[in-house]
């Protein structure tokens, strides 16, 4: 019998959030810079190490797809580079798991603080 484990390899906590609007711009594929128009996404959860976003775009999940994600939490603007690491297809939209790359630790700290404040607000609201 194979033991069942619940491996959470995340280094930072993740907070499930009500859909937060944001944008995703593909900036690199296979180490080649590209320019695409920003596409709307909905942030579903966020943490210091990455995001889960919902989008209408069907993108490949392979090494080397890098995107810039921009969103706002509590009137504070954030912008992080990340790689797409997983995709779920529900036939109407796609959910992508994103791992941040090249993160400035000061910006990561600001994000974690904003998420902490949002978590308190959500708990007060009973969510």
VEXFIMI-633935 format. One record per residue: residue number from 1; residue in one letter; chain; x, y, z of N, C-alpha, C, O in turn. Coordinates in Angstrom, 1 decimal. Each point is the difference from the previous one (the first is absolute). Layout:
<nodes>
<n->NUM&res->a&chain->A&nX->X&nY->Y&nZ->Z&caX->X&caY->Y&caZ->Z&cX->X&cY->Y&cZ->Z&oX->X&oY->Y&oZ->Z>
...
</nodes>
This chain:
<nodes>
<n->1&res->x&chain->A&nX->0.8&nY->-1.2&nZ->0.0&caX->-0.8&caY->1.2&caZ->0.0&cX->0.9&cY->1.2&cZ->0.0&oX->1.0&oY->0.1&oZ->0.7>
<n->2&res->x&chain->A&nX->-1.4&nY->0.9&nZ->-1.5&caX->0.8&caY->1.2&caZ->-0.1&cX->-0.6&cY->1.1&cZ->0.9&oX->-1.2&oY->0.2&oZ->0.0>
<n->3&res->x&chain->A&nX->2.1&nY->0.3&nZ->0.9&caX->-0.6&caY->1.0&caZ->0.9&cX->-0.4&cY->1.3&cZ->-0.7&oX->0.6&oY->0.4&oZ->-0.9>
<n->4&res->x&chain->A&nX->-1.7&nY->0.1&nZ->1.4&caX->-0.5&caY->1.3&caZ->-0.6&cX->0.6&cY->1.1&cZ->0.8&oX->-0.1&oY->0.1&oZ->1.2>
<n->5&res->x&chain->A&nX->0.7&nY->0.9&nZ->-1.9&caX->0.6&caY->1.1&caZ->0.6&cX->-0.7&cY->1.3&cZ->-0.5&oX->-0.4&oY->0.0&oZ->-1.2>
<n->6&res->x&chain->A&nX->0.4&nY->1.0&nZ->2.0&caX->-0.5&caY->1.3&caZ->-0.5&cX->1.2&cY->0.9&cZ->-0.1&oX->0.3&oY->0.8&oZ->0.9>
<n->7&res->x&chain->A&nX->0.5&nY->-0.9&nZ->-1.9&caX->1.2&caY->0.8&caZ->-0.2&cX->-0.4&cY->1.4&cZ->-0.4&oX->-0.6&oY->0.2&oZ->-1.1>
<n->8&res->x&chain->A&nX->1.0&nY->0.8&nZ->1.9&caX->-0.2&caY->1.4&caZ->-0.4&cX->1.4&cY->0.5&cZ->-0.1&oX->0.7&oY->0.3&oZ->1.0>
<n->9&res->x&chain->A&nX->-0.2&nY->-0.1&nZ->-2.2&caX->1.3&caY->0.5&caZ->-0.2&cX->0.2&cY->1.5&cZ->0.0&oX->1.1&oY->0.5&oZ->-0.3>
<n->10&res->x&chain->A&nX->-2.2&nY->0.2&nZ->0.6&caX->0.1&caY->1.4&caZ->0.0&cX->0.8&cY->0.5&cZ->1.2&oX->-0.1&oY->-0.5&oZ->1.1>
<n->11&res->x&chain->A&nX->0.9&nY->1.5&nZ->-1.4&caX->0.8&caY->0.6&caZ->1.0&cX->-0.8&cY->1.1&cZ->0.8&oX->0.4&oY->0.4&oZ->1.1>
<n->12&res->x&chain->A&nX->-1.4&nY->0.2&nZ->-1.7&caX->-0.8&caY->1.1&caZ->0.6&cX->-1.5&cY->-0.5&cZ->0.1&oX->-0.4&oY->-0.8&oZ->-0.8>
<n->13&res->x&chain->A&nX->-0.3&nY->1.4&nZ->1.7&caX->-1.5&caY->-0.3&caZ->0.1&cX->-0.7&cY->0.6&cZ->-1.2&oX->0.5&oY->0.9&oZ->-0.7>
<n->14&res->x&chain->A&nX->-1.6&nY->-1.5&nZ->0.3&caX->-0.9&caY->0.5&caZ->-1.0&cX->-1.3&cY->0.4&cZ->0.6&oX->-0.5&oY->-0.7&oZ->0.8>
<n->15&res->x&chain->A&nX->0.0&nY->1.8&nZ->-1.3&caX->-1.3&caY->0.4&caZ->0.5&cX->-1.0&cY->0.0&cZ->-1.2&oX->0.2&oY->0.6&oZ->-1.0>
<n->16&res->x&chain->A&nX->-1.3&nY->-1.4&nZ->1.2&caX->-1.1&caY->0.0&caZ->-1.0&cX->-0.7&cY->1.3&cZ->0.1&oX->-0.3&oY->0.5&oZ->1.1>
<n->17&res->x&chain->A&nX->0.1&nY->0.2&nZ->-2.2&caX->-0.6&caY->1.3&caZ->0.0&cX->-1.2&cY->0.0&cZ->-0.9&oX->-0.1&oY->-0.8&oZ->-1.0>
<n->18&res->x&chain->A&nX->-0.8&nY->1.8&nZ->1.3&caX->-1.0&caY->0.2&caZ->-1.0&cX->0.6&cY->0.5&cZ->-1.3&oX->1.1&oY->0.6&oZ->0.1>
<n->19&res->x&chain->A&nX->-1.6&nY->-0.9&nZ->-1.2&caX->0.7&caY->0.4&caZ->-1.3&cX->0.5&cY->1.4&cZ->0.0&oX->-0.8&oY->0.9&oZ->0.1>
<n->20&res->x&chain->A&nX->2.1&nY->-0.8&nZ->-0.2&caX->0.7&caY->1.3&caZ->-0.1&cX->0.4&cY->0.2&cZ->-1.5&oX->0.7&oY->-0.8&oZ->-0.5>
<n->21&res->x&chain->A&nX->-1.2&nY->1.9&nZ->-0.1&caX->0.4&caY->0.2&caZ->-1.4&cX->1.4&cY->0.3&cZ->-0.2&oX->0.6&oY->0.7&oZ->0.9>
<n->22&res->x&chain->A&nX->0.0&nY->-1.2&nZ->-1.9&caX->1.4&caY->0.3&caZ->-0.3&cX->0.3&cY->-0.1&cZ->-1.5&oX->-1.0&oY->-0.2&oZ->-0.8>
<n->23&res->x&chain->A&nX->2.2&nY->0.2&nZ->0.4&caX->0.4&caY->-0.2&caZ->-1.4&cX->1.2&cY->-0.9&cZ->-0.1&oX->0.8&oY->0.0&oZ->0.9>
<n->24&res->x&chain->A&nX->-0.7&nY->-0.6&nZ->-2.0&caX->1.1&caY->-0.9&caZ->-0.3&cX->0.6&cY->0.3&cZ->-1.4&oX->-0.8&oY->0.1&oZ->-1.0>
<n->25&res->x&chain->A&nX->2.1&nY->0.2&nZ->1.0&caX->0.6&caY->0.3&caZ->-1.3&cX->1.1&cY->-1.0&cZ->-0.2&oX->1.0&oY->-0.1&oZ->0.8>
<n->26&res->x&chain->A&nX->-1.0&nY->-0.7&nZ->-1.9&caX->1.0&caY->-1.0&caZ->-0.3&cX->1.3&cY->0.8&cZ->-0.4&oX->-0.1&oY->0.8&oZ->-1.0>
<n->27&res->x&chain->A&nX->1.2&nY->-1.0&nZ->1.6&caX->1.2&caY->0.8&caZ->-0.3&cX->1.1&cY->-0.8&cZ->-0.5&oX->1.0&oY->0.5&oZ->-0.5>
<n->28&res->x&chain->A&nX->-1.1&nY->-1.8&nZ->0.6&caX->1.1&caY->-0.9&caZ->-0.5&cX->-0.5&cY->-1.4&cZ->-0.2&oX->-0.7&oY->-0.5&oZ->0.8>
<n->29&res->x&chain->A&nX->1.2&nY->-0.1&nZ->-1.9&caX->-0.2&caY->-1.4&caZ->-0.3&cX->1.3&cY->-0.6&cZ->-0.4&oX->0.6&oY->0.4&oZ->-1.0>
<n->30&res->x&chain->A&nX->-0.2&nY->-1.4&nZ->1.7&caX->1.3&caY->-0.7&caZ->-0.3&cX->1.2&cY->0.9&cZ->0.0&oX->0.8&oY->-0.1&oZ->-0.9>
<n->31&res->x&chain->A&nX->-0.8&nY->1.0&nZ->1.8&caX->1.1&caY->1.0&caZ->0.2&cX->0.1&cY->1.0&cZ->-1.1&oX->1.0&oY->0.7&oZ->-0.2>
<n->32&res->x&chain->A&nX->-2.1&nY->-0.6&nZ->-0.6&caX->-0.1&caY->1.0&caZ->-1.0&cX->-1.0&cY->1.1&cZ->0.4&oX->-1.2&oY->-0.4&oZ->0.2>
<n->33&res->x&chain->A&nX->1.6&nY->1.6&nZ->-0.1&caX->-1.0&caY->1.1&caZ->0.3&cX->-1.0&cY->0.1&cZ->-1.0&oX->0.2&oY->0.0&oZ->-1.2>
<n->34&res->x&chain->A&nX->-1.5&nY->0.2&nZ->1.6&caX->-1.1&caY->0.3&caZ->-0.9&cX->-0.8&cY->1.1&cZ->0.7&oX->0.1&oY->0.3&oZ->1.2>
<n->35&res->x&chain->A&nX->-1.0&nY->0.3&nZ->-2.0&caX->-0.9&caY->1.0&caZ->0.5&cX->-1.4&cY->-0.4&cZ->-0.4&oX->-0.3&oY->-0.2&oZ->-1.1>
<n->36&res->x&chain->A&nX->-0.6&nY->0.1&nZ->2.1&caX->-1.4&caY->-0.3&caZ->-0.2&cX->-0.8&cY->1.1&cZ->0.7&oX->0.5&oY->0.6&oZ->1.0>
<n->37&res->x&chain->A&nX->-1.7&nY->-0.4&nZ->-1.4&caX->-0.9&caY->0.9&caZ->0.7&cX->-0.4&cY->-0.6&cZ->1.3&oX->-0.1&oY->-1.2&oZ->0.1>
<n->38&res->x&chain->A&nX->0.0&nY->2.0&nZ->0.9&caX->-0.5&caY->-0.5&caZ->1.3&cX->-1.4&cY->-0.7&cZ->-0.1&oX->-0.9&oY->0.6&oZ->-0.7>
<n->39&res->x&chain->A&nX->0.7&nY->-1.7&nZ->1.3&caX->-1.2&caY->-0.7&caZ->0.0&cX->-0.6&cY->0.0&cZ->1.4&oX->0.8&oY->-0.1&oZ->1.0>
<n->40&res->x&chain->A&nX->-2.1&nY->0.2&nZ->-0.8&caX->-0.6&caY->0.0&caZ->1.3&cX->0.1&cY->-1.3&cZ->0.7&oX->-0.2&oY->-1.1&oZ->-0.7>
<n->41&res->x&chain->A&nX->0.4&nY->1.1&nZ->2.0&caX->0.0&caY->-1.2&caZ->0.8&cX->-0.7&cY->0.3&cZ->1.3&oX->-0.2&oY->1.1&oZ->0.4>
<n->42&res->x&chain->A&nX->-0.3&nY->-2.2&nZ->0.3&caX->-0.5&caY->0.1&caZ->1.3&cX->0.9&cY->-0.7&cZ->1.0&oX->0.2&oY->-1.2&oZ->-0.2>
<n->43&res->x&chain->A&nX->0.3&nY->1.8&nZ->1.2&caX->0.8&caY->-0.6&caZ->1.0&cX->-0.9&cY->-0.8&cZ->0.9&oX->-1.0&oY->0.5&oZ->0.5>
<n->44&res->x&chain->A&nX->1.3&nY->-1.8&nZ->-0.4&caX->-0.8&caY->-0.9&caZ->0.9&cX->0.6&cY->-0.3&cZ->1.3&oX->-0.7&oY->-0.1&oZ->1.0>
<n->45&res->x&chain->A&nX->2.0&nY->0.1&nZ->-1.0&caX->0.8&caY->-0.1&caZ->1.3&cX->1.3&cY->0.6&cZ->-0.2&oX->0.5&oY->0.0&oZ->-1.2>
<n->46&res->x&chain->A&nX->0.2&nY->0.4&nZ->2.3&caX->1.2&caY->0.7&caZ->-0.2&cX->0.9&cY->-0.3&cZ->1.3&oX->-0.6&oY->-0.2&oZ->1.1>
<n->47&res->x&chain->A&nX->1.9&nY->0.3&nZ->-1.3&caX->0.9&caY->-0.2&caZ->1.1&cX->1.3&cY->0.6&cZ->-0.4&oX->0.2&oY->0.6&oZ->-1.1>
<n->48&res->x&chain->A&nX->0.8&nY->-0.7&nZ->2.0&caX->1.3&caY->0.5&caZ->-0.3&cX->0.8&cY->-0.7&cZ->-1.1&oX->1.0&oY->0.6&oZ->-0.5>
<n->49&res->x&chain->A&nX->-1.4&nY->-1.8&nZ->0.1&caX->0.7&caY->-0.7&caZ->-1.0&cX->-0.7&cY->-0.1&cZ->-1.3&oX->0.6&oY->-0.5&oZ->-1.0>
<n->50&res->x&chain->A&nX->-1.9&nY->0.9&nZ->0.9&caX->-0.7&caY->-0.1&caZ->-1.2&cX->-1.5&cY->0.3&cZ->0.1&oX->-0.5&oY->0.5&oZ->1.0>
<n->51&res->x&chain->A&nX->-0.2&nY->-0.9&nZ->-2.1&caX->-1.4&caY->0.3&caZ->-0.1&cX->-0.7&cY->-1.1&cZ->-0.7&oX->0.6&oY->-0.9&oZ->-0.6>
<n->52&res->x&chain->A&nX->-1.9&nY->0.9&nZ->0.7&caX->-0.9&caY->-0.8&caZ->-0.8&cX->-0.9&cY->1.0&cZ->-0.7&oX->-0.6&oY->0.8&oZ->0.7>
<n->53&res->x&chain->A&nX->0.6&nY->-0.8&nZ->-2.0&caX->-0.8&caY->0.9&caZ->-0.8&cX->-0.9&cY->-0.7&cZ->-0.9&oX->0.3&oY->-1.1&oZ->-0.5>
<n->54&res->x&chain->A&nX->-1.5&nY->1.7&nZ->0.2&caX->-0.9&caY->-0.5&caZ->-1.0&cX->0.0&cY->0.9&cZ->-1.2&oX->0.0&oY->1.3&oZ->0.2>
<n->55&res->x&chain->A&nX->0.1&nY->-1.9&nZ->-1.4&caX->0.0&caY->0.8&caZ->-1.2&cX->-0.7&cY->-0.7&cZ->-1.1&oX->-0.3&oY->-1.2&oZ->0.1>
<n->56&res->x&chain->A&nX->-0.1&nY->2.0&nZ->-1.1&caX->-0.7&caY->-0.6&caZ->-1.2&cX->1.0&cY->-0.5&cZ->-1.0&oX->-0.3&oY->-0.7&oZ->-0.9>
<n->57&res->x&chain->A&nX->1.6&nY->1.1&nZ->1.0&caX->1.0&caY->-0.4&caZ->-0.9&cX->0.5&cY->-1.4&cZ->0.2&oX->0.3&oY->-0.4&oZ->1.1>
<n->58&res->x&chain->A&nX->-0.2&nY->-0.4&nZ->-2.2&caX->0.6&caY->-1.4&caZ->0.1&cX->1.5&cY->0.1&cZ->-0.3&oX->0.3&oY->0.2&oZ->-1.2>
<n->59&res->x&chain->A&nX->0.5&nY->-0.2&nZ->2.2&caX->1.4&caY->0.1&caZ->-0.2&cX->0.7&cY->-1.3&cZ->0.3&oX->-0.5&oY->-0.9&oZ->0.7>
<n->60&res->x&chain->A&nX->1.7&nY->0.7&nZ->-1.4&caX->0.7&caY->-1.3&caZ->0.2&cX->0.7&cY->0.0&cZ->1.4&oX->0.4&oY->1.1&oZ->0.5>
<n->61&res->x&chain->A&nX->-0.3&nY->-2.2&nZ->0.1&caX->0.7&caY->-0.2&caZ->1.2&cX->1.3&cY->-0.7&cZ->-0.3&oX->0.0&oY->-1.3&oZ->-0.2>
<n->62&res->x&chain->A&nX->1.0&nY->2.0&nZ->0.1&caX->1.3&caY->-0.6&caZ->-0.3&cX->1.1&cY->0.9&cZ->0.5&oX->-0.3&oY->1.2&oZ->0.3>
<n->63&res->x&chain->A&nX->1.4&nY->-1.7&nZ->-0.2&caX->1.1&caY->0.8&caZ->0.5&cX->0.3&cY->1.2&cZ->-0.8&oX->-0.1&oY->-0.1&oZ->-1.3>
<n->64&res->x&chain->A&nX->0.3&nY->1.2&nZ->1.9&caX->0.4&caY->1.2&caZ->-0.7&cX->-1.2&cY->1.0&cZ->-0.3&oX->0.3&oY->1.0&oZ->-0.7>
<n->65&res->x&chain->A&nX->-1.5&nY->-1.3&nZ->1.1&caX->-1.1&caY->1.0&caZ->-0.2&cX->0.0&cY->0.9&cZ->1.3&oX->-0.3&oY->-0.4&oZ->1.1>
<n->66&res->x&chain->A&nX->0.7&nY->1.7&nZ->-1.4&caX->0.1&caY->0.9&caZ->1.1&cX->-1.0&cY->1.2&cZ->-0.2&oX->-0.1&oY->0.5&oZ->-1.1>
<n->67&res->x&chain->A&nX->-0.6&nY->-0.2&nZ->2.1&caX->-1.0&caY->1.1&caZ->-0.1&cX->0.2&cY->1.0&cZ->1.1&oX->0.5&oY->-0.3&oZ->1.1>
<n->68&res->x&chain->A&nX->-1.0&nY->1.5&nZ->-1.3&caX->0.0&caY->1.1&caZ->1.0&cX->-1.5&cY->0.1&cZ->0.4&oX->-0.9&oY->0.1&oZ->-0.8>
<n->69&res->x&chain->A&nX->0.7&nY->-0.2&nZ->2.2&caX->-1.3&caY->0.0&caZ->0.6&cX->-0.1&cY->1.3&cZ->0.7&oX->0.9&oY->0.3&oZ->0.9>
<n->70&res->x&chain->A&nX->-2.0&nY->0.5&nZ->-1.1&caX->-0.2&caY->1.2&caZ->0.7&cX->-1.4&cY->0.0&cZ->0.6&oX->-0.9&oY->-0.4&oZ->-0.7>
<n->71&res->x&chain->A&nX->0.8&nY->0.8&nZ->1.9&caX->-1.2&caY->0.0&caZ->0.8&cX->0.1&cY->1.0&cZ->1.1&oX->1.0&oY->0.5&oZ->0.4>
<n->72&res->x&chain->A&nX->-2.2&nY->-0.3&nZ->0.3&caX->0.0&caY->0.9&caZ->1.1&cX->-0.7&cY->-0.6&cZ->1.2&oX->-1.0&oY->-0.7&oZ->-0.2>
<n->73&res->x&chain->A&nX->1.6&nY->0.9&nZ->1.4&caX->-0.6&caY->-0.5&caZ->1.2&cX->0.0&cY->1.2&cZ->1.0&oX->1.0&oY->0.5&oZ->0.3>
<n->74&res->x&chain->A&nX->-2.2&nY->-0.2&nZ->0.1&caX->-0.1&caY->1.1&caZ->1.0&cX->0.6&cY->1.3&cZ->-0.5&oX->0.7&oY->0.7&oZ->0.8>
<n->75&res->x&chain->A&nX->-1.0&nY->-0.3&nZ->-2.0&caX->0.5&caY->1.2&caZ->-0.6&cX->1.5&cY->0.0&cZ->-0.2&oX->0.6&oY->1.1&oZ->-0.2>
<n->76&res->x&chain->A&nX->0.0&nY->-2.2&nZ->0.3&caX->1.5&caY->-0.1&caZ->-0.2&cX->0.2&cY->-0.9&cZ->-1.3&oX->-0.4&oY->-1.1&oZ->-0.1>
<n->77&res->x&chain->A&nX->1.2&nY->1.7&nZ->-0.8&caX->0.3&caY->-0.6&caZ->-1.3&cX->1.1&cY->-1.0&cZ->0.1&oX->1.0&oY->0.3&oZ->0.7>
<n->78&res->x&chain->A&nX->-1.1&nY->-1.5&nZ->-1.3&caX->1.0&caY->-1.0&caZ->0.0&cX->0.3&cY->-0.4&cZ->-1.4&oX->-0.9&oY->-0.1&oZ->-0.9>
<n->79&res->x&chain->A&nX->2.2&nY->-0.3&nZ->0.6&caX->0.3&caY->-0.5&caZ->-1.3&cX->1.2&cY->-1.0&cZ->0.2&oX->1.0&oY->0.4&oZ->0.5>
<n->80&res->x&chain->A&nX->-1.3&nY->-1.6&nZ->-0.9&caX->1.0&caY->-1.1&caZ->0.2&cX->0.2&cY->-0.8&cZ->-1.3&oX->-1.0&oY->-0.2&oZ->-0.8>
<n->81&res->x&chain->A&nX->2.2&nY->-0.2&nZ->0.5&caX->0.3&caY->-1.0&caZ->-1.1&cX->-0.2&cY->-1.4&cZ->0.6&oX->0.3&oY->-0.3&oZ->1.1>
<n->82&res->x&chain->A&nX->-0.9&nY->-0.5&nZ->-2.0&caX->-0.2&caY->-1.4&caZ->0.4&cX->0.0&cY->-1.0&cZ->-1.1&oX->-0.2&oY->0.4&oZ->-1.2>
<n->83&res->x&chain->A&nX->0.3&nY->-1.6&nZ->1.5&caX->0.0&caY->-1.1&caZ->-1.0&cX->-1.3&cY->-0.8&cZ->0.2&oX->-0.4&oY->-0.2&oZ->1.2>
<n->84&res->x&chain->A&nX->-0.2&nY->-0.2&nZ->-2.2&caX->-1.2&caY->-0.9&caZ->0.1&cX->0.4&cY->-1.4&cZ->0.3&oX->0.8&oY->-0.6&oZ->-0.8>
<n->85&res->x&chain->A&nX->-1.3&nY->0.0&nZ->1.9&caX->0.5&caY->-1.3&caZ->0.4&cX->-1.1&cY->-1.1&cZ->-0.1&oX->0.3&oY->-1.1&oZ->0.0>
<n->86&res->x&chain->A&nX->-1.6&nY->1.6&nZ->-0.1&caX->-1.1&caY->-1.0&caZ->-0.2&cX->-1.2&cY->0.7&cZ->-0.6&oX->-0.1&oY->1.2&oZ->0.0>
<n->87&res->x&chain->A&nX->-0.7&nY->-2.1&nZ->-0.6&caX->-1.2&caY->0.5&caZ->-0.6&cX->-1.2&cY->-0.9&cZ->0.2&oX->0.1&oY->-1.2&oZ->-0.1>
<n->88&res->x&chain->A&nX->-1.3&nY->1.8&nZ->0.5&caX->-1.2&caY->-0.8&caZ->0.1&cX->-1.0&cY->0.6&cZ->-1.0&oX->-0.1&oY->1.2&oZ->-0.1>
<n->89&res->x&chain->A&nX->-0.5&nY->-2.1&nZ->-0.7&caX->-0.9&caY->0.5&caZ->-1.0&cX->-1.4&cY->-0.5&cZ->0.4&oX->-0.3&oY->-1.1&oZ->0.1>
<n->90&res->x&chain->A&nX->-0.6&nY->2.1&nZ->0.0&caX->-1.4&caY->-0.3&caZ->0.4&cX->-1.0&cY->0.2&cZ->-1.2&oX->-1.2&oY->0.1&oZ->0.2>
<n->91&res->x&chain->A&nX->1.7&nY->-0.1&nZ->-1.4&caX->-0.7&caY->0.2&caZ->-1.2&cX->-0.5&cY->1.4&cZ->-0.3&oX->-0.4&oY->0.3&oZ->-1.1>
<n->92&res->x&chain->A&nX->0.4&nY->0.6&nZ->2.1&caX->-0.4&caY->1.4&caZ->-0.3&cX->1.1&cY->0.9&cZ->0.4&oX->0.0&oY->1.2&oZ->-0.6>
<n->93&res->x&chain->A&nX->0.9&nY->-1.6&nZ->1.4&caX->1.2&caY->0.9&caZ->0.3&cX->1.1&cY->-1.0&cZ->0.5&oX->-0.2&oY->-1.2&oZ->0.1>
<n->94&res->x&chain->A&nX->1.3&nY->1.9&nZ->0.2&caX->1.2&caY->-0.8&caZ->0.4&cX->0.5&cY->0.6&cZ->1.3&oX->0.0&oY->1.2&oZ->0.2>
<n->95&res->x&chain->A&nX->0.4&nY->-2.1&nZ->0.7&caX->0.7&caY->0.5&caZ->1.2&cX->1.5&cY->-0.4&cZ->-0.1&oX->0.3&oY->-1.2&oZ->-0.2>
<n->96&res->x&chain->A&nX->0.5&nY->2.1&nZ->0.5&caX->1.5&caY->-0.2&caZ->-0.1&cX->0.6&cY->0.2&cZ->1.4&oX->-0.4&oY->0.9&oZ->0.8>
<n->97&res->x&chain->A&nX->1.3&nY->-1.8&nZ->-0.5&caX->0.8&caY->0.1&caZ->1.2&cX->1.3&cY->0.8&cZ->-0.5&oX->0.6&oY->-0.4&oZ->-1.0>
<n->98&res->x&chain->A&nX->-0.2&nY->1.4&nZ->1.8&caX->1.1&caY->0.8&caZ->-0.4&cX->1.0&cY->0.0&cZ->1.2&oX->-0.3&oY->0.2&oZ->1.1>
<n->99&res->x&chain->A&nX->1.6&nY->-0.3&nZ->-1.5&caX->1.1&caY->0.1&caZ->1.0&cX->0.7&cY->1.2&cZ->-0.3&oX->0.5&oY->0.2&oZ->-1.1>
<n->100&res->x&chain->A&nX->-0.3&nY->0.7&nZ->2.1&caX->0.7&caY->1.2&caZ->-0.2&cX->1.5&cY->-0.2&cZ->-0.3&oX->0.5&oY->-1.0&oZ->0.5>
<n->101&res->x&chain->A&nX->0.1&nY->1.8&nZ->-1.3&caX->1.4&caY->-0.1&caZ->-0.2&cX->0.6&cY->1.4&cZ->0.1&oX->-0.7&oY->1.0&oZ->-0.1>
<n->102&res->x&chain->A&nX->2.0&nY->-0.9&nZ->0.5&caX->0.7&caY->1.3&caZ->0.1&cX->-0.7&cY->1.0&cZ->0.9&oX->-0.2&oY->1.1&oZ->-0.4>
<n->103&res->x&chain->A&nX->-0.3&nY->-1.6&nZ->1.5&caX->-0.8&caY->0.9&caZ->0.9&cX->0.9&cY->0.8&cZ->0.9&oX->0.9&oY->-0.6&oZ->0.6>
<n->104&res->x&chain->A&nX->-1.2&nY->1.9&nZ->-0.6&caX->0.7&caY->0.9&caZ->1.0&cX->-0.6&cY->-0.3&cZ->1.4&oX->-1.2&oY->0.0&oZ->0.1>
<n->105&res->x&chain->A&nX->2.0&nY->-0.3&nZ->0.9&caX->-0.5&caY->-0.4&caZ->1.3&cX->-0.8&cY->1.1&cZ->0.7&oX->-0.9&oY->-0.3&oZ->0.7>
<n->106&res->x&chain->A&nX->1.2&nY->1.5&nZ->-1.0&caX->-0.8&caY->1.1&caZ->0.5&cX->-1.4&cY->0.0&cZ->-0.5&oX->-0.9&oY->0.1&oZ->0.7>
<n->107&res->x&chain->A&nX->0.8&nY->-0.3&nZ->-2.0&caX->-1.3&caY->-0.1&caZ->-0.7&cX->-0.8&cY->-1.3&cZ->0.5&oX->-1.2&oY->0.1&oZ->0.2>
<n->108&res->x&chain->A&nX->1.9&nY->-1.2&nZ->0.0&caX->-0.6&caY->-1.2&caZ->0.6&cX->-0.6&cY->0.3&cZ->1.4&oX->-1.1&oY->-0.4&oZ->0.3>
<n->109&res->x&chain->A&nX->1.9&nY->1.1&nZ->0.5&caX->-0.5&caY->0.4&caZ->1.3&cX->-1.2&cY->0.9&cZ->0.0&oX->-0.9&oY->-0.2&oZ->0.8>
<n->110&res->x&chain->A&nX->0.9&nY->1.1&nZ->-1.8&caX->-1.2&caY->0.9&caZ->-0.1&cX->-1.2&cY->-0.8&cZ->-0.4&oX->-1.1&oY->0.2&oZ->0.5>
<n->111&res->x&chain->A&nX->1.3&nY->-1.2&nZ->-1.4&caX->-1.1&caY->-0.9&caZ->-0.4&cX->-0.5&cY->-0.8&cZ->1.2&oX->-1.2&oY->-0.1&oZ->0.2>
<n->112&res->x&chain->A&nX->2.1&nY->-0.5&nZ->0.5&caX->-0.4&caY->-0.8&caZ->1.2&cX->-0.8&cY->0.9&cZ->1.0&oX->-0.9&oY->-0.5&oZ->0.6>
<n->113&res->x&chain->A&nX->1.4&nY->1.7&nZ->-0.4&caX->-0.7&caY->0.9&caZ->1.0&cX->-1.4&cY->0.3&cZ->-0.5&oX->-1.0&oY->0.0&oZ->0.7>
<n->114&res->x&chain->A&nX->0.9&nY->0.3&nZ->-2.0&caX->-1.4&caY->0.3&caZ->-0.6&cX->-0.9&cY->-1.2&cZ->0.1&oX->-1.2&oY->0.2&oZ->0.3>
<n->115&res->x&chain->A&nX->1.8&nY->-1.4&nZ->-0.5&caX->-0.8&caY->-1.2&caZ->0.1&cX->-0.5&cY->-0.2&cZ->1.4&oX->-1.1&oY->-0.5&oZ->0.3>
<n->116&res->x&chain->A&nX->2.0&nY->0.8&nZ->0.7&caX->-0.3&caY->-0.2&caZ->1.4&cX->-1.2&cY->1.0&cZ->0.4&oX->-0.9&oY->-0.4&oZ->0.7>
<n->117&res->x&chain->A&nX->1.0&nY->1.6&nZ->-1.2&caX->-1.1&caY->1.0&caZ->0.2&cX->-1.3&cY->-0.5&cZ->-0.6&oX->-1.1&oY->0.1&oZ->0.6>
<n->118&res->x&chain->A&nX->1.2&nY->-0.6&nZ->-1.9&caX->-1.2&caY->-0.5&caZ->-0.6&cX->-0.6&cY->-1.2&cZ->0.7&oX->-1.2&oY->-0.2&oZ->0.1>
<n->119&res->x&chain->A&nX->2.1&nY->-0.7&nZ->0.4&caX->-0.5&caY->-1.2&caZ->0.8&cX->-0.8&cY->0.5&cZ->1.2&oX->-1.1&oY->-0.6&oZ->0.3>
<n->120&res->x&chain->A&nX->1.5&nY->1.6&nZ->0.4&caX->-0.7&caY->0.5&caZ->1.2&cX->-1.3&cY->0.6&cZ->-0.5&oX->-1.0&oY->-0.3&oZ->0.7>
<n->121&res->x&chain->A&nX->1.0&nY->1.0&nZ->-1.8&caX->-1.3&caY->0.6&caZ->-0.5&cX->-1.0&cY->-1.1&cZ->-0.4&oX->-1.2&oY->0.1&oZ->0.4>
<n->122&res->x&chain->A&nX->1.7&nY->-1.2&nZ->-1.0&caX->-0.9&caY->-1.1&caZ->-0.4&cX->-0.5&cY->-0.7&cZ->1.2&oX->-1.2&oY->-0.4&oZ->0.0>
<n->123&res->x&chain->A&nX->2.0&nY->0.2&nZ->1.0&caX->-0.4&caY->-0.6&caZ->1.2&cX->-1.1&cY->0.8&cZ->0.7&oX->-1.0&oY->-0.6&oZ->0.5>
<n->124&res->x&chain->A&nX->1.2&nY->1.9&nZ->-0.4&caX->-1.0&caY->0.9&caZ->0.6&cX->-1.3&cY->-0.1&cZ->-0.8&oX->-1.1&oY->0.2&oZ->0.6>
<n->125&res->x&chain->A&nX->1.2&nY->-0.3&nZ->-1.9&caX->-1.2&caY->-0.1&caZ->-0.9&cX->-0.7&cY->-1.4&cZ->0.1&oX->-1.0&oY->-0.2&oZ->-0.6>
<n->126&res->x&chain->A&nX->1.7&nY->-0.7&nZ->1.2&caX->-0.6&caY->-1.4&caZ->0.1&cX->0.3&cY->-0.8&cZ->-1.2&oX->-0.8&oY->-1.0&oZ->-0.2>
<n->127&res->x&chain->A&nX->1.8&nY->1.3&nZ->-0.5&caX->0.3&caY->-0.9&caZ->-1.2&cX->1.1&cY->-1.0&cZ->0.3&oX->0.4&oY->-0.8&oZ->-0.9>
</nodes>
